[in-house]
Amino acid sequence: MPHEVRGVVSRAKGEPVSLETVLVPDPGPGEAVVSVKACGVCHTDMHYRDGGINDDYPFLLGHEAAGYVEQVGDGVTDLEPGDYVILNWRAVCGTCRACKRGKPWYCFNTHNAAQPMTLADGTKLSPALGIGAFLDKTLVHAGQCTKVSPDAEPAVAGLLGCGVMAGIGAAINTGAVGRGDTVAVIGCGGVGDAAIAGARLAGAGKIIAVDVDDRKLGWAKDFGATHTVNSRGKSEDEVVEAIQDLTSSFGADVVIDAVGRPETWRTAFYGRDLAGTVVLVGVPTPDMRLNDMPLIDFFSRGGSLKSSWYGDCLPSRDFPALVDLYLQGRLPVDKFVTERISADGVEQAFSRMHHGEVLRSVVEFS
């Protein structure tokens, strides 16, 4: 018999989300039902609501979650009921060309549950990032469950499932920040601050936070920024100059764009040192274009221009290690939790997030 629970559903583009009855089937082969204990409210969920991902409505929102395995399906051998897990949307297949090349973090064939979750009338739901976790129980592929230490409370651990991992990974995995490097991070929301925390963890010598909001720059200092630049009212050239002024006129070794707009990417490009690295982790919309950039600038400056998808993470490797660092007091993941809410507060949380009032609202379940 399916589990009948209440979940946060987005039925149409731009319309407020609603709390509705959702039917969660028992797990089939290779699947697991997870009792969700906490799920962060991520910008990606708002993008789903607003049609920024696709138009496969209705969506079951939520994906940044932690909880306990309740049931497993046939053929699942590495999970059992009671396991404490962080959910991930990169369940690697192990057989595609990326996995066979020893780069599973680029897996081109990640797994999701085969069975759909539905509304009470049988309408199939599209789970956000193949998860859908703004509800008490969810159905996922077993490979989307990463076991971690239960000593980390769900409201904290779940954030590693998306935004915090994306930012930390952008610095450590994609940007390969090393000891003594100079780093600039453009955009100091949740992902940007996680990139700052990652750069600090990697031993960066100077970390420059760039944002238009002094409140966010204050948060950035809490996560390890050594210098700040308020870019409100400044031209791209002026922001580049500010970064150069803080790096002996050279520019930063690594610049991480956690906004994902043409103007912030250009700032990152010109704000890096010669042969430096640009990491794009902020997600652009499909209509955004880069215009009027001389091709000779790409050639003459050298270095690397990278995009970071999910922080180039491998959940089985990275989630347990980051939880351990948090428990050791070396990674302040708990500072990302601004407020704890119930599932009926997600729409209001979207508004607070849009206005930059929170780093993360976290939905908690009993």
Rosetta blueprint (number, residue, H / E / L):
1 M L
2 P L
3 H E
4 E E
5 V E
6 R E
7 G E
8 V E
9 V E
10 S E
11 R L
12 A L
13 K L
14 G L
15 E L
16 P L
17 V L
18 S E
19 L E
20 E E
21 T E
22 V E
23 L E
24 V E
25 P L
26 D L
27 P L
28 G L
29 P L
30 G L
31 E E
32 A E
33 V E
34 V E
35 S E
36 V E
37 K E
38 A E
39 C E
40 G E
41 V L
42 C L
43 H H
44 T H
45 D H
46 M H
47 H H
48 Y H
49 R H
50 D L
51 G L
52 G L
53 I L
54 N L
55 D L
56 D L
57 Y L
58 P L
59 F E
60 L E
61 L L
62 G L
63 H L
64 E E
65 A E
66 A E
67 G E
68 Y E
69 V E
70 E E
71 Q E
72 V E
73 G L
74 D L
75 G L
76 V L
77 T L
78 D L
79 L L
80 E L
81 P L
82 G L
83 D L
84 Y E
85 V E
86 I E
87 L E
88 N L
89 W L
90 R L
91 A L
92 V L
93 C L
94 G L
95 T L
96 C L
97 R H
98 A H
99 C H
100 K H
101 R L
102 G L
103 K L
104 P H
105 W H
106 Y H
107 C L
108 F L
109 N L
110 T L
111 H L
112 N L
113 A L
114 A L
115 Q L
116 P L
117 M L
118 T E
119 L E
120 A L
121 D L
122 G L
123 T L
124 K E
125 L L
126 S E
127 P E
128 A H
129 L H
130 G H
131 I L
132 G L
133 A L
134 F L
135 L E
136 D L
137 K E
138 T E
139 L E
140 V E
141 H E
142 A H
143 G H
144 Q H
145 C E
146 T E
147 K E
148 V L
149 S L
150 P L
151 D L
152 A L
153 E L
154 P H
155 A H
156 V H
157 A H
158 G H
159 L H
160 L H
161 G H
162 C L
163 G H
164 V H
165 M H
166 A H
167 G H
168 I H
169 G H
170 A H
171 A H
172 I H
173 N H
174 T H
175 G L
176 A L
177 V L
178 G L
179 R L
180 G L
181 D L
182 T E
183 V E
184 A E
185 V E
186 I E
187 G L
188 C L
189 G L
190 G H
191 V H
192 G H
193 D H
194 A H
195 A H
196 I H
197 A H
198 G H
199 A H
200 R H
201 L H
202 A L
203 G L
204 A L
205 G L
206 K E
207 I E
208 I E
209 A E
210 V E
211 D E
212 V L
213 D L
214 D H
215 R H
216 K H
217 L H
218 G H
219 W H
220 A H
221 K H
222 D H
223 F L
224 G L
225 A L
226 T L
227 H E
228 T E
229 V E
230 N E
231 S L
232 R L
233 G L
234 K L
235 S L
236 E H
237 D H
238 E H
239 V H
240 V H
241 E H
242 A H
243 I H
244 Q H
245 D H
246 L L
247 T L
248 S L
249 S L
250 F L
251 G L
252 A E
253 D E
254 V E
255 V E
256 I E
257 D E
258 A L
259 V L
260 G L
261 R L
262 P H
263 E H
264 T H
265 W H
266 R H
267 T H
268 A H
269 F H
270 Y H
271 G H
272 R E
273 D E
274 L E
275 A E
276 G E
277 T E
278 V E
279 V E
280 L E
281 V L
282 G L
283 V L
284 P L
285 T L
286 P L
287 D L
288 M L
289 R L
290 L L
291 N L
292 D L
293 M L
294 P L
295 L H
296 I H
297 D H
298 F H
299 F H
300 S H
301 R H
302 G L
303 G L
304 S E
305 L E
306 K E
307 S E
308 S L
309 W L
310 Y H
311 G H
312 D H
313 C L
314 L L
315 P H
316 S H
317 R H
318 D H
319 F H
320 P H
321 A H
322 L H
323 V H
324 D H
325 L H
326 Y H
327 L H
328 Q L
329 G L
330 R L
331 L L
332 P L
333 V H
334 D H
335 K H
336 F H
337 V E
338 T E
339 E E
340 R E
341 I E
342 S L
343 A H
344 D H
345 G H
346 V H
347 E H
348 Q H
349 A H
350 F H
351 S H
352 R H
353 M H
354 H H
355 H L
356 G L
357 E L
358 V L
359 L L
360 R E
361 S E
362 V E
363 V E
364 E E
365 F L
366 S L
